[in-house]
Amino acid sequence: MSAHPSTFAAEPDSDHGIGWTDYATLQLRDGGGGVLHGMKRLRTGTFAELIAFVASLPEVEREAYAIAKAGDRLFLSREIRLLAERPDFPLHSAYDG
């Protein structure tokens, strides 16, 4: 499920899993694009850290955020919730789901 299919040297990606430690950014969902695209970034961290953060928010607030993962893949609240509930999610203690 990793969004980046190869490495910098175009070698096959050996991690065919979720990529919990991949670099990711937390963004406002309707932050727009263009020249100021980077200014909507609120926080950076691993994919798992940001999933735990969003999943810990009150449900009504989660819709405002998205997680952009390495490889330009954007995850919205429904996918974030499903990922946080997976049995292999590494930060279950940080998420009370």
C-alpha positions as CSV (number, residue, x, y, z in Angstrom):
1,M,0.0,0.0,0.0
2,S,3.0,2.3,0.1
3,A,2.5,5.2,-2.2
4,H,6.0,5.3,-3.6
5,P,6.6,2.4,-5.9
6,S,10.4,2.6,-6.1
7,T,13.4,4.1,-4.4
8,F,15.4,7.1,-5.6
9,A,17.6,4.7,-7.6
10,A,14.5,3.1,-9.2
11,E,15.1,-0.1,-7.3
12,P,11.9,-2.0,-6.3
13,D,10.5,-1.0,-3.0
14,S,11.1,-3.9,-0.6
15,D,8.4,-2.7,1.9
16,H,5.1,-3.7,0.4
17,G,3.2,-2.9,3.6
18,I,1.6,0.3,4.8
19,G,4.9,2.3,5.3
20,W,4.1,3.4,8.8
21,T,7.5,5.1,9.1
22,D,7.2,7.0,5.8
23,Y,7.5,10.8,6.0
24,A,4.1,12.5,6.0
25,T,2.6,15.9,6.5
26,L,-0.7,16.9,8.2
27,Q,-2.6,19.5,6.2
28,L,-5.8,21.4,6.2
29,R,-8.1,19.7,3.8
30,D,-9.2,22.7,1.9
31,G,-5.9,24.6,2.0
32,G,-5.8,25.1,-1.7
33,G,-2.8,24.7,-4.0
34,G,-0.6,26.9,-6.0
35,V,2.3,29.0,-4.8
36,L,1.2,28.9,-1.1
37,H,0.5,25.1,-1.1
38,G,3.3,24.5,1.5
39,M,1.7,27.0,3.9
40,K,-1.2,24.6,4.6
41,R,1.2,22.1,6.2
42,L,0.6,22.0,9.9
43,R,2.8,19.3,11.2
44,T,5.3,16.7,9.9
45,G,6.2,13.3,11.2
46,T,5.9,9.6,10.4
47,F,2.7,8.3,8.8
48,A,1.8,6.4,12.0
49,E,2.4,9.5,14.2
50,L,0.0,11.7,12.1
51,I,-2.6,9.0,11.9
52,A,-2.5,8.7,15.7
53,F,-2.8,12.4,16.0
54,V,-5.8,12.8,13.7
55,A,-7.5,9.7,15.1
56,S,-7.3,11.2,18.6
57,L,-9.2,14.3,17.6
58,P,-12.9,14.6,18.3
59,E,-14.8,13.1,15.3
60,V,-16.2,16.5,14.2
61,E,-12.7,17.9,13.8
62,R,-11.2,15.1,11.8
63,E,-12.9,16.1,8.6
64,A,-10.8,19.3,8.4
65,Y,-7.5,17.4,8.1
66,A,-5.7,15.2,5.5
67,I,-2.4,13.4,5.6
68,A,-0.1,13.7,2.6
69,K,2.2,10.7,2.5
70,A,5.5,10.3,0.6
71,G,4.6,9.7,-3.0
72,D,1.9,12.4,-3.1
73,R,-0.9,10.2,-1.7
74,L,-3.6,12.1,0.3
75,F,-5.5,10.3,3.0
76,L,-8.8,11.7,4.2
77,S,-10.6,11.1,7.6
78,R,-12.3,7.9,6.6
79,E,-9.1,6.2,5.5
80,I,-7.2,7.6,8.5
81,R,-9.8,6.1,10.9
82,L,-9.6,2.7,9.1
83,L,-5.8,2.7,9.3
84,A,-5.8,3.6,13.0
85,E,-8.1,0.6,13.6
86,R,-5.9,-1.9,11.9
87,P,-4.4,-4.6,14.1
88,D,-0.9,-3.8,12.8
89,F,-1.1,-0.1,13.6
90,P,2.0,0.5,15.6
91,L,0.7,3.3,17.8
92,H,-2.4,1.9,19.3
93,S,-1.5,3.3,22.7
94,A,-1.6,6.8,21.2
95,Y,-5.0,6.3,19.8
96,D,-8.0,5.4,22.0
97,G,-10.1,4.0,19.1
